[in-house]
Amino acid sequence: MFSKPKSAESVPQPTAIDMPPPTPAASPSLESRPAPGPMPAPPKPKPAASVLSSDLTITGNVRTSGDIQIEGIVEGDVRAQTLIVGETATVKGEVVAEEVVVHGRVVGRLRGLRVRLSSSARCEGDIIHKTIAIESGAHFEGSVQRQEDPLAKNKEQAGPRVAPAPAMTAAE
């Protein structure tokens, strides 16, 4: 069951004869080395998502270029890179983010490249998306519209831009 460990003397060690000769690619010449110069700065690490806790109520718009997780109540528009609406959260206003994951309640328009409504989601409002996933059990009232770029302001919402007609005077 147990064996006696082998001593270092009984294990064969490689010798110079057993080793293959070094290849020219293993030792690059001076011409193939990159020129010395300033090294590019390493990319900054992505900051952690901001979390709005369940005991927090915000009245007003929330805007960030990063990620945000809402567990409390926001009465206003929310714009972020990635937005997670937690199970205890309620957002009353427009939501705009590249990625939106809803576990809680959203009352208002939702625009995102990737939208996911989990089984506990409650959404009342239109969803404009590039891709969408709606889990079984999610509650949704509104319309769903696919667009290539849902983050761009929709030109149809503002109506067509028409130049005003020239003013007419009684002399004409």
C-alpha positions as CSV (number, residue, x, y, z in Angstrom):
1,M,0.0,0.0,0.0
2,F,2.8,2.4,0.9
3,S,5.9,2.6,-1.1
4,K,9.3,3.9,-0.1
5,P,10.1,7.3,-1.7
6,K,12.8,7.3,-4.3
7,S,15.9,9.1,-3.4
8,A,17.3,11.8,-5.6
9,E,20.2,9.6,-6.5
10,S,18.0,6.9,-8.1
11,V,16.1,9.4,-10.4
12,P,18.0,10.0,-13.7
13,Q,18.9,13.6,-14.2
14,P,19.1,15.0,-17.8
15,T,22.6,15.7,-19.1
16,A,23.8,18.0,-21.7
17,I,23.8,15.1,-24.2
18,D,20.1,14.5,-23.6
19,M,19.1,18.2,-24.0
20,P,18.3,19.4,-27.6
21,P,20.5,22.3,-28.9
22,P,19.0,25.8,-28.5
23,T,17.2,27.1,-31.6
24,P,17.9,30.5,-33.1
25,A,14.3,31.6,-32.4
26,A,15.0,31.0,-28.7
27,S,17.5,33.8,-28.6
28,P,16.2,36.7,-30.7
29,S,18.7,39.0,-32.4
30,L,18.9,42.7,-31.7
31,E,17.1,43.5,-34.9
32,S,13.9,41.6,-33.9
33,R,13.6,43.1,-30.5
34,P,11.1,46.0,-30.1
35,A,12.7,49.4,-30.0
36,P,13.1,50.8,-26.5
37,G,10.6,53.6,-25.7
38,P,7.9,54.5,-23.4
39,M,5.7,51.5,-22.4
40,P,2.0,52.0,-22.9
41,A,0.1,52.6,-19.7
42,P,-1.8,49.5,-18.5
43,P,-5.6,49.8,-18.9
44,K,-7.4,51.2,-15.8
45,P,-9.4,48.5,-14.0
46,K,-13.1,48.9,-14.4
47,P,-14.6,50.4,-11.2
48,A,-17.1,48.4,-9.2
49,A,-20.8,49.0,-9.8
50,S,-22.4,51.7,-7.6
51,V,-25.1,50.3,-5.4
52,L,-28.1,52.3,-4.2
53,S,-29.3,50.3,-1.2
54,S,-32.8,49.3,-0.4
55,D,-33.3,52.0,2.2
56,L,-32.5,54.8,-0.2
57,T,-35.0,56.9,-2.1
58,I,-33.8,59.3,-4.9
59,T,-36.0,62.0,-6.4
60,G,-34.3,63.2,-9.5
61,N,-32.3,61.8,-12.4
62,V,-29.3,59.4,-12.0
63,R,-26.6,59.4,-14.6
64,T,-23.3,57.5,-14.7
65,S,-20.8,56.4,-17.3
66,G,-20.3,53.2,-15.2
67,D,-22.4,50.4,-13.8
68,I,-25.2,50.8,-11.3
69,Q,-27.3,48.5,-9.2
70,I,-30.5,49.9,-7.7
71,E,-32.1,48.2,-4.7
72,G,-34.0,51.2,-3.5
73,I,-36.5,53.7,-5.2
74,V,-35.6,56.1,-7.9
75,E,-38.2,58.6,-9.1
76,G,-36.5,60.0,-12.2
77,D,-34.6,58.9,-15.3
78,V,-31.6,56.6,-15.0
79,R,-28.7,56.4,-17.5
80,A,-25.8,54.1,-17.1
81,Q,-23.5,51.6,-18.9
82,T,-25.0,48.6,-17.1
83,L,-28.0,48.8,-15.0
84,I,-29.3,46.2,-12.6
85,V,-32.7,46.8,-11.0
86,G,-32.8,44.6,-7.9
87,E,-35.8,42.7,-6.6
88,T,-36.6,45.3,-4.0
89,A,-36.1,48.2,-6.4
90,T,-38.6,50.5,-8.1
91,V,-37.6,52.9,-10.9
92,K,-40.2,55.5,-12.1
93,G,-38.8,57.1,-15.2
94,E,-36.9,56.4,-18.4
95,V,-34.1,53.8,-18.2
96,V,-31.3,54.0,-20.8
97,A,-28.3,51.6,-20.6
98,E,-26.3,49.3,-22.9
99,E,-27.2,46.4,-20.7
100,V,-30.4,46.4,-18.5
101,V,-31.3,43.5,-16.1
102,V,-34.6,43.9,-14.3
103,H,-35.4,41.9,-11.3
104,G,-37.7,44.5,-9.7
105,R,-40.1,47.1,-10.9
106,V,-39.7,49.7,-13.7
107,V,-42.5,52.2,-14.6
108,G,-41.5,54.0,-17.8
109,R,-39.7,53.5,-21.1
110,L,-36.7,51.2,-21.1
111,R,-34.0,51.5,-23.8
112,G,-31.0,49.2,-24.0
113,L,-28.9,47.2,-26.4
114,R,-29.3,44.1,-24.2
115,V,-32.4,43.9,-22.0
116,R,-33.3,41.0,-19.7
117,L,-36.4,40.7,-17.6
118,S,-36.1,38.1,-14.9
119,S,-39.0,36.0,-13.6
120,S,-39.5,38.5,-10.8
121,A,-39.5,41.6,-13.1
122,R,-42.5,44.0,-13.3
123,C,-42.3,46.4,-16.2
124,E,-44.9,49.0,-17.2
125,G,-43.8,50.8,-20.3
126,D,-42.4,50.4,-23.7
127,I,-39.1,48.6,-24.3
128,I,-36.8,49.6,-27.1
129,H,-34.0,47.1,-27.5
130,K,-31.5,45.4,-29.8
131,T,-31.8,42.0,-28.0
132,I,-34.2,41.0,-25.3
133,A,-34.8,38.1,-23.0
134,I,-38.0,37.7,-21.0
135,E,-38.0,34.9,-18.4
136,S,-41.2,32.9,-17.7
137,G,-43.1,34.7,-14.9
138,A,-42.0,38.2,-15.7
139,H,-44.9,40.7,-15.8
140,F,-44.8,43.2,-18.7
141,E,-47.3,45.8,-19.9
142,G,-46.3,47.8,-22.9
143,S,-44.9,47.4,-26.4
144,V,-41.6,45.9,-27.5
145,Q,-39.7,47.4,-30.4
146,R,-36.4,46.2,-31.8
147,Q,-33.9,48.8,-33.2
148,E,-30.3,48.5,-34.3
149,D,-29.3,51.4,-32.0
150,P,-31.9,51.8,-29.3
151,L,-29.6,54.2,-27.3
152,A,-29.8,56.9,-30.0
153,K,-32.6,59.3,-29.7
154,N,-35.5,58.1,-31.8
155,K,-36.1,60.6,-34.6
156,E,-39.7,59.5,-35.0
157,Q,-40.5,60.4,-31.4
158,A,-39.9,64.1,-32.0
159,G,-41.8,64.1,-35.2
160,P,-40.5,65.1,-38.6
161,R,-38.5,68.2,-38.7
162,V,-40.1,70.6,-41.2
163,A,-38.8,74.0,-42.0
164,P,-41.4,76.7,-41.1
165,A,-43.2,78.2,-44.1
166,P,-42.3,81.7,-44.9
167,A,-44.6,84.3,-43.4
168,M,-47.2,85.7,-45.7
169,T,-48.1,89.4,-45.6
170,A,-51.1,91.2,-46.9
171,A,-49.1,92.9,-49.7
172,E,-48.4,89.5,-51.4
